[in-house]
Amino acid sequence: MSTTPGLECNHWIRLTSIMNFHEFEREKIFRGIWDSVSIARPVPYTLFTFGDSDLEYYLIVDSEQPHQPVEVSRGVVKVARPVLITPENSHPEFRNFFEDNEFGGMVDFLMSRTAAFSNLQIENHKQKAELLSDSVEEIVARLNKTLDDQDEDRIAILTAPYKLGGVAVLKYATDRIIESAAGNIQEFREKGFLP
């Protein structure tokens, strides 16, 4: 079956003008960044349905150059739910995840793809830890041993390449929020707040 070459070209031009390849490229970049960070030690708990939840973590960020000390910090993400939902607080609010606005679009991208974040206020509090090494893996192993020795199962360990620490913390908070959504909705139903 033969087609007219000009017809195929016109179809392709029409198709490409409808499709937004820029969005595809943004999603591809986002996926690459998202996959580069990891939750080396997850926690088995979900967020409270009512009230605030604290998500504690250690964050290990690799150095810019090999054989340089990695950055280790301890922090907590506070996830707050408003008592009364109004139009002013119905959108999620993220605070202190990124030092500059370079990754602000990443939050917007993530929010546009899920309803699990509506009306949450999510704030990151970070401080330096006392561990030094030039190896992310060594710090993860030492922290895992310490947390195991203390029977601590509520503190996550996160790892990230240089400059992507905020993305690792965002991924951890996102993971816990999405994991909690089904149970939180069920509890709303059991309490009579949803049909």
N, C-alpha and C positions, 0 to 999 in steps of 0.2 A: 504494500500500500504506500503510495507516494503522497507527500504533502508538499505544498508550495513553500519554499524556503522563507519567503517574506512573511507568510502566515505564522510559521513557527516563531520567528523573531518577534512579531507583534504580540503573540501570545506570551512569550517570555518577558517582554517589556511590560505588558499589563500585569503579569504575575509579580514581577519584582517591584513594581510600583505599589502593589497592594501589601506585599510582605515588608516588614521592617527588619532588615538584617542587622541594624544597629542594636536592637533589643536582643537578638540572638547572641550577638557578640558580647553584650553586657552580661547576659546570663552565663555564657561560657567562662568569662573572666571571674564572675562571682563564684561559680562552681569550683574553679581552680583554687581560688583563695580559700573558700570554705573547706575544701578537701585537704588543704595544706596544714590546717590546725587539727589538733586531736584532743580527745578526752581520754587520757592515759589511765585514769582510775575513775570510773563512773560511780555514782551513788545510787542506791536502790530505792530512794524515797521520792514521793511526789509532793507537790505543793499543797499547802492547806487550801481548802475550798473557801473558808471564811478567815479573814485576818491576813496578816503578813507572813511571808516565808523568807528565811535566810538561806542562801546557797553559798556555803563556804568553799573556798578553793585555794590551791597553790597553783601559780602560773609560772611556767618555765619558758622563757623566750630565748631562742638561740641568739648567739652573737652575730654581728655583721661579718666579722672575719673569723676564719678558723683559729682555734687555739686561744681564743679570747674568752674571758669569763662570761657565762650566760647570766641573764637577768632572772632572778627568782623573787617572786612577791607572793604575799598571802593576801587574800581579799575575801569579800563577801558581797554577793549581789542581793539586794533587798527588793523583794517583789511585793508590792502593796496593791491591795484591791480597795477601791473607794467604797465607803459604806453606802453612799447614795450615788447612783449613776445619773449624771446630767449631761447635756450636750457639750459642756465645757470639758468634762473629764472622760468622755466616751472613747477617746483615741488613746492608744498606748503612748507612753512617755519613757524614753531612754535617756539616762543621765550618766556621764562619766565613763563611757565605754571607749572613746577615742580621744586622743590628745588634740587632734586637729579634725577638721571636717572632711578629711580625705575619704573616709569610709561611710559618711552619712547617707549616701545613696544606697549603700548595702542594707541599712536598716529599712529604708523605704521599700526596697525590692522585696525584702523578707516579709514586711508587713502586708504588702499587697497580695501575698499568696496564702494567708491564713487568717482565720477569725479568732484563733485561740488567744491572741494578744489584746483584744479589745478591752479597753478601760483599765489596763494594768499600768502601774508606775514602777519602772524597773531602774534601780540605781546601783551603780558599781562603786564600792569602796575598796581601795587597794593600798597596801603598804609593803615595804621591803621586808624580805626574810633574811635570815642570818646564814644562808648556805652559799658556798662558793665552789665552783667547778667550771671546767671548760667543756663539759659534756652534759647534754640534756639527758641522755640515758642514765648517767651516773646519778644525777639529781633525782630523777624519777625513781630509780631503785632505792636510794636512801630514804626518800619520802615514803614510798610504799612500805618499807621495813618499819619506819617509825610509826606510821599510822596503824599498821598491823599489830605492832607491839603494844600500842595503846588501845587496841580494839575499836579504833575510830573508823566508822563507816559513813559519816556524814560530810566528809571533806573530799572534794574531787581533786584530781591532779590534771592540769591542762598543759599542753605544749603547743608552741607556735614558732614559726620562723621569725627572724628579725622584723620588727615593726608591725607584727600581726597579733600582738597580745590581746588587743581589744576584740578582735574577731574571735579568738578562742573563748573569751569570756562570754561574748554574745552567743556563740554556738552552744556553750554549756547552759546558759539561761534559756535559750530557745528549746533545747532538748528537754529540759525539765518542764517547761511550760506545756509543750506539746504532749509529752508523756502524761502529764497530769490532767489534761483537758477532759478526757472521757470519764475519769473518776470524779472530777469536780462536777461535771454535768449530772452524773448519776446521783451524787449527793444533793444537788439542787432539786432533783426530782423527788428523792426520798423525803426531803424537808417540805415539799409542796410548793416550791418556787417555780417549777416548770411542769408542764403537763406530762 
